[in-house]
């Protein structure tokens, strides 16, 4: 009899990785060398880690994570790509710049191939004691508010708590972007100004995602909600207008700043701790290349990602399947969701704008609309492929933008 197991589930493996990182060891391999590289802070902090209790977190397809006694976290990557890893880069830069609302980089493990190309195998971070990620935290509070009796004042209190956390997320994201907007001698982090060709690329990427989204919409045979089918038909009838809209909105980006960004920002990429928000997971959009994830773009991409995540949180509450609460009055539920979406979006945008006040050129309502459309188009393809019953969530985003434009309203960001 024998047992084949994954080394990452063995305490001895995790302890050995930490010891090697403390000592900055190197091991020759068939193609280059494996280097354990602690940061100065990491070398000191990791000294107390090897004997700490090890806890394994839920494994993902792309990585496995474990913690050491609430002192450090080790992330072991399972999808290995050549090039400087964006998460190690971002964490290291933000740590050096004194941004405290993200885990500190303690070190990494890199295989450097014979030709000099690095392949990041694992990263160690400081551990942040938390109450869960923003997605779970918000849904828990919304569920409690929904399960309260209609006259119970706790419903309003719970919505206020949600607003407070979302505002903290807006503030911390704005502070992170302000940090990335500082001048830097490091070419990988020196801000740039968007040129017309950059904006054309943004428009083209949005158009490509729109075209793919419309193709998927055309293939759907059944619709769970009649309202979603009608909205989809309306969008399909405006196809050419959407393409020209994308180009027009992109033009507003000329002269705006471009920096490194989070790249895959949503409520699940935030930890809630002591009423504050801590930003995590700087890997970027998982399906894109390392080069694309390391490229500079508009900070408003992150803003659009969080706004879409707020929309999805409301949709999850309506769906109820993953929340586990008792059935409630639908009218009351819809009112609660509408209040949450409007209030959360407003406080998030206001807090973000206040935090980036010194960089007023970041704020561009039309450009934010462009990235919201791009994100929604990406989501339409995802939902059509994986969860057709949820297709109404991303469809509603462009539908609201269309209604706003027809009314002649300015972007929500411009009004904050």
C-alpha positions in Angstrom: 0.0 0.0 0.0 1.2 3.5 -0.7 -0.1 7.1 -0.3 0.4 9.8 -2.8 -0.2 13.2 -1.2 0.4 16.9 -1.8 3.5 18.2 -0.1 1.7 21.5 0.8 -0.6 19.6 3.3 2.4 18.4 5.3 3.5 20.5 8.2 7.2 19.6 7.6 7.0 21.1 4.1 5.6 24.4 5.3 8.2 24.6 8.1 11.1 23.8 5.8 10.0 26.5 3.3 10.0 29.1 6.1 13.4 28.0 7.5 14.9 28.1 4.0 13.4 31.6 3.5 14.9 32.8 6.9 18.3 31.6 5.8 17.9 32.9 2.2 18.9 29.4 0.9 19.5 28.5 -2.7 19.1 25.1 -4.4 20.4 24.1 -7.8 17.8 22.4 -10.1 17.8 20.9 -13.5 17.1 24.3 -15.1 18.6 27.0 -13.0 18.3 27.7 -9.3 15.5 27.9 -6.7 16.0 31.0 -4.4 14.3 31.7 -1.1 14.3 35.5 -0.8 13.2 37.1 2.5 12.6 40.8 2.8 14.3 42.6 5.7 11.1 42.7 7.6 10.3 39.1 6.7 13.6 37.7 7.9 12.8 39.1 11.4 9.2 38.2 11.5 9.6 34.7 10.2 12.0 33.8 13.0 9.0 33.0 15.3 7.0 31.2 12.6 8.4 27.7 12.2 7.1 26.4 15.5 3.7 28.1 15.1 0.4 26.2 14.6 -0.2 25.6 10.9 -3.7 26.0 9.4 -4.6 25.2 5.9 -7.0 27.5 4.1 -9.4 26.5 1.3 -7.4 25.4 -1.8 -8.0 27.2 -5.1 -7.2 26.1 -8.6 -4.4 28.6 -8.9 -2.9 28.3 -5.4 -2.9 26.8 -2.0 -2.6 28.9 1.2 -1.7 28.2 4.8 -1.1 30.3 7.9 1.3 30.1 10.8 -0.2 30.9 14.2 -1.8 34.1 13.0 1.6 35.5 12.2 2.3 34.8 8.6 0.6 33.3 5.5 2.3 31.3 2.8 0.7 31.1 -0.7 1.9 28.3 -2.9 1.2 28.8 -6.6 0.0 26.0 -8.9 -0.1 27.9 -12.1 3.5 28.9 -12.8 4.3 31.5 -15.5 7.6 33.1 -16.4 8.2 36.7 -15.5 8.1 39.0 -12.5 5.0 38.0 -10.5 2.6 40.9 -10.1 1.5 39.9 -6.6 5.1 39.9 -5.2 5.9 43.1 -7.1 2.8 45.0 -5.8 3.1 43.7 -2.3 6.8 44.6 -2.1 6.3 48.1 -3.6 3.3 49.0 -1.4 5.2 47.7 1.7 8.2 49.8 0.8 6.0 52.8 0.2 4.4 52.5 3.7 0.9 51.5 2.6 -0.4 49.6 5.7 -3.8 48.4 4.5 -2.4 45.4 2.6 -0.4 42.5 3.8 3.3 43.1 4.1 5.6 41.1 1.8 7.8 38.8 3.9 9.5 36.9 1.1 9.1 34.7 -1.9 10.4 31.5 -3.5 11.6 31.9 -7.1 13.0 29.5 -9.6 15.4 31.4 -11.9 15.9 29.5 -15.1 19.2 29.1 -16.9 18.2 31.9 -19.3 17.4 34.3 -16.3 13.6 34.1 -16.5 12.1 34.1 -13.0 9.2 31.7 -12.1 7.5 32.6 -8.7 6.6 29.4 -6.8 5.4 30.8 -3.4 5.0 34.1 -1.5 5.0 34.8 2.2 2.9 37.6 3.7 2.1 39.1 7.1 -1.1 37.7 8.5 -4.1 40.0 9.0 -6.5 38.9 11.7 -9.9 39.5 10.2 -13.7 38.9 10.2 -13.8 37.4 6.7 -13.5 38.8 3.2 -15.7 41.7 2.2 -18.0 39.5 0.1 -18.9 37.2 2.9 -19.1 40.0 5.5 -21.5 42.1 3.4 -23.7 39.1 2.5 -23.9 38.0 6.2 -25.0 41.5 7.2 -27.5 41.8 4.4 -29.0 38.4 5.3 -29.4 39.5 8.9 -31.1 42.7 7.7 -33.4 40.7 5.5 -34.3 38.2 8.3 -35.1 41.1 10.7 -38.7 41.9 11.2 -39.9 44.9 9.0 -40.2 47.1 12.0 -36.9 46.1 13.5 -34.5 49.0 13.7 -31.6 46.6 13.3 -32.3 46.5 9.6 -31.2 50.1 9.2 -28.3 49.6 11.6 -27.0 46.6 9.5 -27.3 48.7 6.3 -25.4 51.4 8.0 -22.7 48.9 8.9 -22.5 47.8 5.3 -22.1 51.4 4.2 -19.3 52.0 6.7 -17.3 49.0 5.4 -17.9 49.9 1.7 -16.8 53.5 2.5 -13.6 52.1 4.1 -13.0 50.1 1.0 -13.4 53.2 -1.1 -11.0 55.1 1.1 -8.3 52.4 1.2 -8.5 51.8 -2.6 -8.2 55.6 -3.1 -5.2 55.7 -0.8 -3.6 52.7 -2.6 -4.1 54.4 -5.9 -2.6 57.7 -4.6 0.4 55.7 -3.4 0.8 54.2 -6.9 0.4 57.7 -8.4 3.6 59.0 -6.7 6.6 59.4 -8.8 9.0 56.5 -8.8 12.5 55.7 -10.1 11.3 52.1 -10.7 10.1 52.0 -14.3 7.7 49.2 -13.3 5.8 51.7 -11.1 6.5 55.1 -12.6 3.0 56.6 -13.5 2.3 57.5 -17.1 -0.1 59.7 -18.9 -2.7 58.0 -21.2 -2.1 58.8 -24.9 -4.6 58.5 -27.7 -3.3 55.0 -28.6 -3.8 53.8 -25.0 -7.4 55.0 -25.1 -7.9 53.3 -28.5 -6.7 50.1 -26.9 -9.2 50.5 -24.1 -12.0 51.1 -26.6 -10.9 48.1 -28.7 -10.8 45.7 -25.7 -14.3 46.9 -24.7 -15.6 46.4 -28.2 -14.1 42.9 -28.5 -15.8 41.9 -25.2 -19.0 43.5 -26.3 -19.0 41.6 -29.6 -18.4 38.4 -27.8 -21.1 39.2 -25.2 -23.6 39.9 -28.0 -22.7 36.6 -29.7 -23.4 34.7 -26.5 -26.7 36.6 -25.9 -27.8 35.5 -29.4 -27.3 31.8 -28.6 -29.4 31.8 -25.4 -32.5 29.8 -26.0 -34.4 30.1 -22.7 -34.7 32.9 -20.2 -35.5 32.6 -16.5 -36.9 36.1 -16.3 -38.9 37.9 -19.1 -37.4 41.2 -18.0 -33.9 39.9 -18.8 -34.9 38.7 -22.3 -36.4 42.1 -23.0 -33.3 44.0 -21.8 -31.1 41.7 -23.9 -33.2 42.3 -27.0 -32.9 46.1 -26.3 -29.2 45.9 -26.0 -28.9 43.8 -29.2 -30.9 46.4 -31.1 -28.4 49.0 -29.9 -25.3 47.0 -30.9 -23.8 49.6 -33.2 -24.5 52.4 -30.8 -22.6 50.5 -28.1 -19.6 50.2 -30.3 -19.6 54.0 -31.0 -20.3 54.7 -27.3 -17.2 52.7 -26.3 -15.0 54.8 -28.6 -16.5 58.1 -27.5 -16.1 57.2 -23.8 -12.5 56.1 -24.3 -11.6 59.5 -25.7 -12.1 61.0 -22.3 -9.1 59.0 -21.1 -6.6 61.1 -23.0 -4.3 62.8 -20.5 -5.5 60.8 -17.5 -3.0 58.9 -15.4 -2.0 55.3 -15.9 -0.5 53.3 -13.0 -0.2 49.7 -11.8 -3.5 48.6 -10.4 -5.0 45.7 -8.5 -6.4 44.3 -11.7 -9.1 42.0 -10.3 -10.7 44.1 -7.6 -14.0 43.0 -6.0 -15.4 42.5 -2.5 -13.7 39.2 -2.2 -10.3 40.8 -2.5 -10.8 42.8 0.7 -10.4 41.6 4.3 -12.6 43.2 7.0 -10.9 43.8 10.3 -11.8 46.1 13.2 -14.1 48.2 11.0 -11.4 48.7 8.4 -10.6 47.2 5.0 -7.3 45.5 3.9 -6.7 44.9 0.2 -5.3 41.4 -0.8 -4.5 39.2 -3.8 -2.7 41.3 -6.3 -2.4 38.6 -8.9 -4.6 40.4 -11.4 -7.2 38.9 -13.7 -6.3 35.1 -13.7 -7.0 34.5 -17.4 -4.7 37.2 -18.7 -0.9 37.0 -19.3 1.7 38.0 -16.7 2.7 40.9 -19.0 -0.9 42.2 -19.2 -1.3 41.9 -15.5 1.8 44.0 -14.9 0.9 46.6 -17.4 -0.2 50.1 -16.4 -3.8 51.2 -17.0 -6.4 53.5 -15.5 -7.1 53.2 -11.8 -10.8 53.4 -12.6 -10.7 49.7 -13.7 -10.5 48.8 -10.0 -13.3 51.2 -9.2 -15.5 49.6 -11.9 -14.7 46.1 -10.5 -15.9 47.0 -7.0 -19.1 48.7 -8.3 -19.9 45.5 -10.3 -19.2 43.5 -7.1 -21.7 45.5 -5.2 -24.3 44.7 -7.9 -23.5 41.0 -7.6 -23.9 41.1 -3.8 -27.4 42.4 -4.2 -28.2 39.8 -6.9 -26.9 37.0 -4.6 -29.3 38.2 -1.8 -32.2 38.1 -4.3 -31.1 34.6 -5.5 -31.0 33.4 -1.9 -29.7 29.9 -2.8 -26.3 30.6 -1.5 -27.3 32.6 1.5 -29.5 30.2 3.4 -32.0 32.5 4.9 -35.8 31.9 5.4 -38.2 33.0 2.6 -39.2 36.7 2.9 -41.5 39.1 1.3 -40.2 39.8 -2.2 -41.2 43.5 -2.2 -39.3 44.1 1.0 -36.3 42.1 -0.2 -36.2 44.1 -3.5 -36.4 47.4 -1.5 -33.5 46.3 0.7 -31.4 45.3 -2.2 -32.1 48.6 -4.0 -31.2 50.6 -0.9 -28.0 48.7 -0.5 -26.9 49.1 -4.1 -27.6 52.8 -4.2 -26.2 53.6 -0.8 -23.2 51.4 -1.1 -22.2 52.7 -4.5 -22.6 56.3 -3.3 -20.5 56.0 -0.2 -17.8 54.0 -2.0 -17.5 56.5 -4.8 -17.5 59.4 -2.4 -14.9 57.9 -0.1 -12.7 57.0 -3.2 -13.0 60.5 -4.6 -12.0 62.1 -1.2 -9.0 59.8 -0.9 -7.8 60.7 -4.4 -8.6 64.4 -4.0 -4.9 65.4 -4.7 -5.1 63.6 -8.0 -8.2 65.1 -9.5 -7.2 63.9 -13.0 -8.0 60.4 -11.9 -11.7 61.1 -11.7 -13.4 60.8 -15.1 -17.1 59.8 -15.1 -17.2 58.8 -18.8 -14.1 56.7 -18.5 -15.6 54.9 -15.5 -18.7 54.2 -17.6 -16.4 52.6 -20.3 -14.8 50.2 -17.8 -18.2 49.4 -16.3 -19.4 48.4 -19.8 -16.3 46.4 -20.4 -16.7 44.6 -17.1 -20.3 43.9 -17.7 -19.6 42.5 -21.2 -17.0 40.1 -19.6 -19.6 39.0 -17.0 -22.2 38.4 -19.7 -19.9 35.9 -21.4 -19.1 34.3 -18.0 -22.7 33.9 -16.9 -23.9 32.7 -20.3 -21.3 30.0 -20.1 -21.6 29.0 -16.5 -24.8 30.4 -14.9 -27.4 31.4 -17.5 -29.9 32.0 -14.8 -27.7 34.9 -13.6 -27.4 36.6 -17.0 -29.7 39.4 -15.8 -27.1 40.8 -13.4 -24.5 41.9 -16.0 -27.3 42.8 -18.5 -28.7 45.3 -16.0 -25.4 47.2 -15.8 -25.3 48.5 -19.5 -29.1 48.9 -19.3 -28.8 51.4 -16.5 -26.0 53.2 -18.3 -28.2 53.4 -21.4 -31.1 54.9 -19.4 -28.7 57.4 -17.7 -27.4 58.6 -21.1 -30.9 58.9 -22.6 -31.8 61.1 -19.6 -28.7 63.1 -20.1 -27.5 62.4 -16.6 -23.8 62.8 -15.7 -21.9 59.8 -14.4 -22.4 58.9 -10.7 -18.7 59.4 -10.1 -18.9 63.0 -11.2 -21.7 63.8 -8.7 -19.9 62.5 -5.7 
